[in-house]
Amino acid sequence: MIARRGVGPELRSGDVLLRLFRRSDAVAWREVRAANRDWLRPWEGTTPDGPPAPVTFGTLLRGMNAEYAAGRSVPLAIEVDGSYVGTLTLGNIIRGSYRGAYIGYWIDHRVAGRGIMPRAVALTLDHALGEMGLHRVEISIRPENLPSTRVVEKLHLPLEGLRPRYLHIDGAWRDHNIYVADTESAPAGGYLARYLHEHGA
């Protein structure tokens, strides 16, 4: 997967669009991150070495572009009606005998609860297990994170199990539930089609 200007996946469901990040997203990204600092803090990654250094959008974009060009990650901006509202990353893509990845996501609390994230995750699962040829996608969620848990429940992703002290989040090693999608368990018409059939657009 080679990143070229203007080239990359664009996944759409109604007013929801997932696309690669652009330099022009800088202002919107800074505004949305600032408005959601407290909302996101309990769920964001940290390290045992202490708080991470502040990240500028330019540094973030360079890192995302490098990971995408190397085929290790697909970092997607989430738009609703043309406005940036969050991020979804298909990351740690491994080919070979594993052919898997994980999905991580967050959304602006001001538009949460409108069915945006289930559609975004469903779009990405269909793309990953279909066009990208992956076999398995994991989503790890802290048991306390009820909004994220509702997303995977709406998509009927099975709970594979609990990984104790799995990731360093909000200053400590935290347990995570692991939800899984794979080609064998995917619905015949795709995750998005099933979600829309059950919940509407």
Secondary structure, DSSP 8 states (H G I E B T S, - for coil): ----TT-S--EEETTEEEEE--GGGHHHHHHHHHHTHHHHGGGSB-BTTBS-----HHHHHHHHHHHHHTTS-EEEEEEETTEEEEEEEEEEEE-TTT-EEEEEEEE-GGGTTSSHHHHHHHHHHHHHHTTT--SEEEEEE-TT-HHHHHHHHHTT--EEEEEEEEEEETTEEEEEEEEEEETTTS-TT-HHHHHHHHH--
